[in-house]
Amino acid sequence: MGGFYVIKDTFPSIPVMVVHAVPSLSPSLVTPARADWVGFDHYGPLSEVVGHLNTLRATLTPSQKLWLVPQSYLVGAYSDDAALARANWEYYDLARSDPRIHGLLNFGLWTHQAPSTVPRTFEVQRAIGNELLRR
């Protein structure tokens, strides 16, 4: 975490995000107290995401905001475009239901899939983005 502190010390007014890998999530997890935004990577059913979110939430300070990292590529529980698109709406609904969740940071569209291979998912992400921009 040495790099984290260099960035935070150099740019103290700019929010810094830490994204944990699910294997590291536990009740004893330590996130730097100066991290503004905190998220985690997990690409599975939303019920598992909620469980990991609750574990992470219990380890944070009250001022730290949560970010969700929705999956944007076909694998595991979401192996077709329709299922992945539904999952993105579910992530959005989860984010809207919890004032501590500050945002969504989609993962994988630029590395695993081209938008043309997941058109429904891409449209859902665009619709969510447009809705957020209208607020």
Helices and strands as residue ranges (DSSP letters): H 2-10, E 17-21, G 22-24, E 37-41, H 46-57, E 65-68, H 81-97, E 101-104, G 115-117, H 119-133
